Amino acid sequence: MDKKDNKRQYVIRNLRHDEIGLLKDFLYEAIYVPEGVEPLARDIIELPERKLYIEEFGTRRGDNCLVADLG
């Protein structure tokens, strides 16, 4: 699906298999940290209650991730 936003073209597509490693970065960035609080250590995503979102992603029914690709 091609869209235009302020003269920039982007494509909404499925996450490619070779991009699955990016899910760790996305998960870390999605953790809310209030302003003025030190950022959390990156290994926080390795805790079982967070890791379950990315561990073996793509092997289970219903695993789906869309990407907005700005080229």
C-alpha positions as CSV (number, residue, x, y, z in Angstrom):
1,M,0.0,0.0,0.0
2,D,1.6,3.3,-1.1
3,K,0.7,6.5,0.7
4,K,1.9,10.1,0.5
5,D,2.4,12.2,3.6
6,N,3.7,15.8,3.1
7,K,5.2,14.8,-0.3
8,R,7.1,11.9,1.3
9,Q,6.1,8.5,-0.1
10,Y,5.9,5.5,2.2
11,V,4.9,1.8,1.9
12,I,3.1,-0.2,4.6
13,R,4.4,-3.8,4.3
14,N,5.0,-6.9,6.4
15,L,8.2,-7.2,8.4
16,R,10.7,-9.3,6.4
17,H,12.3,-12.3,8.0
18,D,15.8,-10.6,7.9
19,E,14.4,-7.7,10.0
20,I,13.1,-9.7,12.9
21,G,16.2,-8.7,14.9
22,L,14.9,-5.2,14.9
23,L,12.0,-6.2,17.2
24,K,14.4,-6.1,20.2
25,D,15.1,-2.4,19.4
26,F,11.4,-1.7,18.9
27,L,10.5,-3.3,22.1
28,Y,13.1,-1.4,24.1
29,E,12.0,1.9,22.5
30,A,8.4,1.1,23.4
31,I,9.0,0.9,27.2
32,Y,7.7,4.1,28.8
33,V,10.3,6.0,30.8
34,P,9.0,9.2,32.4
35,E,10.8,12.5,31.7
36,G,13.7,13.0,34.1
37,V,14.1,9.3,34.8
38,E,17.3,7.5,33.8
39,P,16.8,5.2,30.7
40,L,16.6,1.5,31.6
41,A,19.4,-0.9,30.8
42,R,18.9,-2.5,27.4
43,D,18.9,-6.0,28.9
44,I,15.5,-5.3,30.5
45,I,14.0,-6.8,27.3
46,E,15.6,-10.1,28.2
47,L,13.3,-10.5,31.2
48,P,10.8,-13.4,30.6
49,E,7.8,-11.1,30.9
50,R,9.1,-8.9,28.0
51,K,11.1,-11.5,26.0
52,L,8.0,-13.5,25.3
53,Y,6.9,-10.8,22.8
54,I,9.9,-11.3,20.5
55,E,11.2,-14.8,21.3
56,E,10.6,-17.0,18.3
57,F,8.6,-14.3,16.6
58,G,7.2,-15.5,13.3
59,T,6.9,-19.1,14.3
60,R,3.5,-18.8,16.0
61,R,0.1,-18.4,14.5
62,G,-0.9,-14.8,14.6
63,D,2.6,-13.3,14.6
64,N,2.4,-10.3,12.4
65,C,4.3,-7.0,12.2
66,L,3.7,-4.2,9.8
67,V,6.4,-1.7,8.8
68,A,6.0,1.8,7.5
69,D,8.9,2.0,5.0
70,L,10.0,5.5,4.1
71,G,12.5,4.3,1.6
